Amino acid sequence: LVQARARPPPPSPKMLGFRQLSKLSLRVQTRSFAAVPTTMKAAVIRETGAPQVMKIEKDYPVPSLDASKPEVLVKNQFAGINFIDTYHRSGLYARDLPFVGGQEGGGTIAAVTPAAEAQGWKVGDTVSYSILQTYSEYAKVPAGKLISVPKDIPMDVAVSCVVQGMTAHYLTASAHANLIQPGEWMLIHGVGGGTCQWAAQMAKAMGYKVIGTVS
């Protein structure tokens, strides 16, 4: 005799929905180091003005990631200092208050969303980037703003070339709209400054004959 065994009833739509939501909630959790704090040190500007308005705060909130977006949390090792930072601090370039100074940094990824992980980023990667808010221990960075830093390049070097380096590359590769070509002369003003020192070297590497001026 073969005893027939009753099949369990199919799960109800409500139960299926619960299971799907449970799986979704697991997928959207960010991967992170175990010890990401809730507060951090940051150079905060709550009113614009002279350099004295920028204050070090020890309990500034660590940015939280949006699990639906490709974002990472970077534990900063270095932050770059650029002249344009003074425009933000002084109020010449308007910003919503309060804000954290700086716009380039670099360090180690401390947390990553699933969307950023799908793009190949993972906890422990060393990166540099440019966003507004880098004078801080941690920064929330869109994955599209990240630059992978090879192990043989020191982080201070990688960070120092982000803003000025990208500006110099734009000036030498795109701003002239191909009105000049490699082999021709390129005149670069202000070559004694940081950005145009980069530009002169890039232009030479691209095959231009370079003339630099200084005041």
Solvent accessible surface area in square Angstrom, and as a share of the most:
residue,aa,sasa,rsa
1,L,233,1.16
2,V,148,0.85
3,Q,160,0.71
4,A,98,0.76
5,R,218,0.79
6,A,103,0.80
7,R,221,0.81
8,P,116,0.73
9,P,116,0.73
10,P,118,0.74
11,P,59,0.37
12,S,57,0.37
13,P,116,0.73
14,K,171,0.72
15,M,88,0.39
16,L,81,0.40
17,G,26,0.25
18,F,131,0.55
19,R,124,0.45
20,Q,117,0.52
21,L,118,0.59
22,S,41,0.26
23,K,124,0.53
24,L,81,0.40
25,S,54,0.35
26,L,138,0.69
27,R,147,0.54
28,V,52,0.30
29,Q,117,0.52
30,T,52,0.30
31,R,149,0.54
32,S,58,0.37
33,F,86,0.36
34,A,118,0.92
35,A,86,0.67
36,V,44,0.25
37,P,57,0.36
38,T,114,0.66
39,T,62,0.36
40,M,3,0.01
41,K,102,0.43
42,A,3,0.03
43,A,8,0.06
44,V,1,0.00
45,I,2,0.01
46,R,132,0.48
47,E,114,0.51
48,T,56,0.32
49,G,25,0.24
50,A,55,0.43
51,P,82,0.51
52,Q,128,0.57
53,V,25,0.14
54,M,70,0.31
55,K,120,0.51
56,I,121,0.62
57,E,35,0.16
58,K,150,0.64
59,D,101,0.52
60,Y,34,0.13
61,P,85,0.54
62,V,19,0.11
63,P,28,0.18
64,S,90,0.58
65,L,34,0.17
66,D,56,0.29
67,A,31,0.24
68,S,90,0.58
69,K,105,0.44
70,P,49,0.31
71,E,18,0.08
72,V,0,0.00
73,L,5,0.03
74,V,0,0.00
75,K,104,0.44
76,N,26,0.13
77,Q,117,0.52
78,F,84,0.35
79,A,39,0.31
80,G,9,0.08
81,I,145,0.74
82,N,12,0.06
83,F,151,0.63
84,I,56,0.28
85,D,13,0.07
86,T,46,0.27
87,Y,64,0.24
88,H,15,0.07
89,R,38,0.14
90,S,50,0.33
91,G,31,0.30
92,L,120,0.60
93,Y,101,0.38
94,A,99,0.76
95,R,53,0.19
96,D,132,0.68
97,L,87,0.43
98,P,60,0.38
99,F,11,0.05
100,V,1,0.01
101,G,4,0.04
102,G,2,0.02
103,Q,24,0.11
104,E,4,0.02
105,G,0,0.00
106,G,0,0.00
107,G,1,0.01
108,T,42,0.25
109,I,0,0.00
110,A,1,0.00
111,A,6,0.05
112,V,1,0.00
113,T,1,0.00
114,P,38,0.24
115,A,34,0.26
116,A,0,0.00
117,E,61,0.28
118,A,90,0.70
119,Q,108,0.48
120,G,57,0.54
121,W,42,0.15
122,K,122,0.52
123,V,42,0.24
124,G,38,0.37
125,D,27,0.14
126,T,54,0.32
127,V,0,0.00
128,S,2,0.01
129,Y,0,0.00
130,S,24,0.16
131,I,27,0.14
132,L,87,0.43
133,Q,36,0.16
134,T,0,0.00
135,Y,38,0.15
136,S,14,0.09
137,E,76,0.34
138,Y,14,0.05
139,A,0,0.00
140,K,74,0.31
141,V,0,0.00
142,P,60,0.38
143,A,4,0.03
144,G,77,0.74
145,K,109,0.46
146,L,17,0.08
147,I,74,0.38
148,S,75,0.48
149,V,10,0.06
150,P,70,0.44
151,K,206,0.87
152,D,125,0.65
153,I,70,0.36
154,P,80,0.50
155,M,18,0.08
156,D,66,0.34
157,V,75,0.43
158,A,9,0.07
159,V,3,0.01
160,S,58,0.37
161,C,41,0.25
162,V,3,0.01
163,V,25,0.14
164,Q,51,0.23
165,G,6,0.06
166,M,102,0.45
167,T,58,0.34
168,A,0,0.00
169,H,99,0.44
170,Y,124,0.47
171,L,74,0.37
172,T,2,0.01
173,A,38,0.29
174,S,63,0.41
175,A,50,0.38
176,H,33,0.15
177,A,72,0.56
178,N,106,0.54
179,L,152,0.76
180,I,46,0.23
181,Q,85,0.38
182,P,76,0.48
183,G,44,0.43
184,E,81,0.37
185,W,148,0.52
186,M,16,0.07
187,L,100,0.50
188,I,14,0.07
189,H,120,0.54
190,G,41,0.40
191,V,33,0.19
192,G,51,0.49
193,G,36,0.34
194,G,34,0.33
195,T,35,0.20
196,C,27,0.16
197,Q,88,0.39
198,W,82,0.29
199,A,2,0.02
200,A,19,0.15
201,Q,118,0.53
202,M,43,0.19
203,A,0,0.00
204,K,151,0.64
205,A,92,0.71
206,M,64,0.29
207,G,38,0.37
208,Y,17,0.06
209,K,90,0.38
210,V,45,0.26
211,I,85,0.43
212,G,39,0.37
213,T,48,0.28
214,V,102,0.59
215,S,161,1.04
